[in-house]
Amino acid sequence: MAFSRPFFFKEKNYFCIHKIILLISSLDDSYSFSKFKDKQNSSMDIQIENLSKRYGPQKAVDQLSFQVKTGEILGFLGPNGAGKSTTMKMITGYIGIGGGEVRIGDKSVQEHGDELRKHIGYLPENNPLYLDMPVIDYLRFCADLQGVQKEKIEERIRLMVRMCGLNTEKHKKIGELSKGFRQRVGLAQAMIHDPEILILDEPTTGLDPNQIVEIRKLIRELGKEKTVILSTHILPEVEATCDRILIINKGKIVANGTAESLRKQATGQEILKLRIEDGTTDQILHELRRISSVDMVELMDRNLNRFELQSRTGASSKREVFKLCVQKGWILTELIPIETRLEDIFRNLTTN
Amino acid sequence: MHTIWVITKRELQSFFDSLIAYIMLILFLGFSGFFTWLYGSDIFLVGQASLEGFFGIAFWTLFFFIPALTMRLLAEEKKTGTIEMLLTKAVTDRQVVMGKFLSTFLLIAVALVFTLPYPITVANIGNLDIGQVVCGYIGLLLLSGAYVSIGLYASSITNNQIVAFLTALFIGLFLQLIFDVLAGNFTGLIGQILNTISLSNHFESISRGVMDTRDLIYFFSIIFAGLFLSELSLTKRNLE
């Protein structure tokens, strides 16, 4: 055996070395896993303080301050050019921060940007993609760049293909896909590395109604454990998906709260539409005006006995109206509380 | 390092998918082969077992081809907006620049590998100076590196590929020709400076078979400067 192979190529030894390598890599795994756990515990909240950005003389973002907690979906609303995309670009670290600070999980984006980007999934506006790449190759490229472990890449790709409904198109080049499918690829690449933070700039543009419902459901599902910011022009979408709404105009926050609380702020006074039968119109009108919580009653339709009733600020007259009808023996056939639509709130806040 | 290689791989794939790589390989081999073996002062006319003719041709073909390869590297990504997608992944600007540089450099290295039959053939028909050939190839590689990094920089300052191509050619033309011509017209210090910054001078001295540290320093500083400036112009978006 004078010409035997070097010791480390002998099968037995090779096996040993292989085992050691496995052991080391598993140690490394558990180490990184525990690090990952720590990060989860310390939570990936986004805190934004006095964020500003100028483009020449124009202030694109002006002293913006808000925060998003883990497990919260924030809807970012605003007219075109309000500074939504600019804010998102600053959070993801694509463009520099003009003033103020963005902190993700207690780390400043300016100082730890490279490290934080691993935890962010970002779908840019207009969804730029490499059109010459097949879908699968593109997703593999993104997973590779985001540092997904080699063994997990295929599994993540399969999951994303299933979640985003890309199965029939996965071997086509992205350039051959329709807009809706491209949007799905954009979403898939943003989520491929299972990030703790998702920043989606108009995620549902170009999707068909079925897909919109699915994607919203997906976002809501993801939002339970992740921090999600999404911007959109579609107002019902915000109501359907978001826990909190932030409306900005000309770089400034003009409203911040749940859809419910925004409505309360905007309406102030309760408005009810009533239809009361079995009574003379004038008598009903007279009695309604005598209720203490009522501010104003207007007769809408004399033949059908329709009224519009406005309560005093902070008061509700629903119960009083009902009691009155019972007492007088009238039949209350309609009582519709008028909700201020989100569209109206949006228009009010952003047109002045 | 892994990240750089991921980017390099994608770029190389894109070169080969879009046929650019094949066209470049065929044209480069066609040109250099034609002028080395068949036309002008080719090997048979010169009658010496030397590849100096080939190195002279490759010197000019690479000068024209490299800007055509590098022009799309960053300009296209800026135009389509994919640069935003790329830079918001877990990569640094430097890794993107290095990855793109490496991809084009490797493609040209492959093209040069395909010309290896030339020296092998010549070595069979005459007494070839191996040292000189090795130095010539090293010179071509260094020259390619320098032009790729200049091309990359030209591509990083614009989102129009034609502008990137012309800018790279323009800068290259000074290094390739103009400084050398001017150096002949000046004497004294200015002439010396022009001689020092002329790329063709340094290439000639390497391809003659003289490996001088001054030439190496010259090429590496051009490569470094190009990469550094490319990274700078990517990072500039943060400062505006």
HADDOCK unambig.tbl for C-alpha pairs under 7 A between the chains (distance, minus, plus):
assign (segid A and resid 92 and name CA) (segid B and resid 88 and name CA) 6.21 0.50 0.50
assign (segid A and resid 93 and name CA) (segid B and resid 88 and name CA) 6.70 0.50 0.50
assign (segid A and resid 94 and name CA) (segid B and resid 84 and name CA) 6.56 0.50 0.50
assign (segid A and resid 94 and name CA) (segid B and resid 87 and name CA) 6.56 0.50 0.50
assign (segid A and resid 94 and name CA) (segid B and resid 88 and name CA) 5.80 0.50 0.50
assign (segid A and resid 95 and name CA) (segid B and resid 237 and name CA) 5.95 0.50 0.50
assign (segid A and resid 95 and name CA) (segid B and resid 238 and name CA) 4.85 0.50 0.50
assign (segid A and resid 96 and name CA) (segid B and resid 237 and name CA) 6.95 0.50 0.50
assign (segid A and resid 96 and name CA) (segid B and resid 238 and name CA) 3.78 0.50 0.50
assign (segid A and resid 96 and name CA) (segid B and resid 239 and name CA) 6.16 0.50 0.50
assign (segid A and resid 114 and name CA) (segid B and resid 90 and name CA) 6.02 0.50 0.50
assign (segid A and resid 114 and name CA) (segid B and resid 91 and name CA) 6.78 0.50 0.50
assign (segid A and resid 114 and name CA) (segid B and resid 92 and name CA) 6.60 0.50 0.50
assign (segid A and resid 117 and name CA) (segid B and resid 88 and name CA) 6.54 0.50 0.50
assign (segid A and resid 117 and name CA) (segid B and resid 89 and name CA) 6.00 0.50 0.50
assign (segid A and resid 117 and name CA) (segid B and resid 90 and name CA) 5.13 0.50 0.50
assign (segid A and resid 118 and name CA) (segid B and resid 89 and name CA) 6.86 0.50 0.50
assign (segid A and resid 118 and name CA) (segid B and resid 90 and name CA) 5.14 0.50 0.50
assign (segid A and resid 124 and name CA) (segid B and resid 85 and name CA) 6.72 0.50 0.50
assign (segid A and resid 128 and name CA) (segid B and resid 80 and name CA) 6.47 0.50 0.50
assign (segid A and resid 128 and name CA) (segid B and resid 81 and name CA) 5.48 0.50 0.50
assign (segid A and resid 128 and name CA) (segid B and resid 82 and name CA) 4.84 0.50 0.50
assign (segid A and resid 128 and name CA) (segid B and resid 85 and name CA) 6.71 0.50 0.50
assign (segid A and resid 129 and name CA) (segid B and resid 82 and name CA) 5.77 0.50 0.50
assign (segid A and resid 130 and name CA) (segid B and resid 82 and name CA) 6.85 0.50 0.50
assign (segid A and resid 144 and name CA) (segid B and resid 6 and name CA) 6.91 0.50 0.50
assign (segid A and resid 145 and name CA) (segid B and resid 3 and name CA) 5.86 0.50 0.50
assign (segid A and resid 145 and name CA) (segid B and resid 6 and name CA) 6.83 0.50 0.50
assign (segid A and resid 145 and name CA) (segid B and resid 89 and name CA) 6.75 0.50 0.50
assign (segid A and resid 145 and name CA) (segid B and resid 90 and name CA) 6.32 0.50 0.50
assign (segid A and resid 145 and name CA) (segid B and resid 91 and name CA) 6.99 0.50 0.50
assign (segid A and resid 146 and name CA) (segid B and resid 89 and name CA) 6.13 0.50 0.50
assign (segid A and resid 146 and name CA) (segid B and resid 90 and name CA) 5.27 0.50 0.50
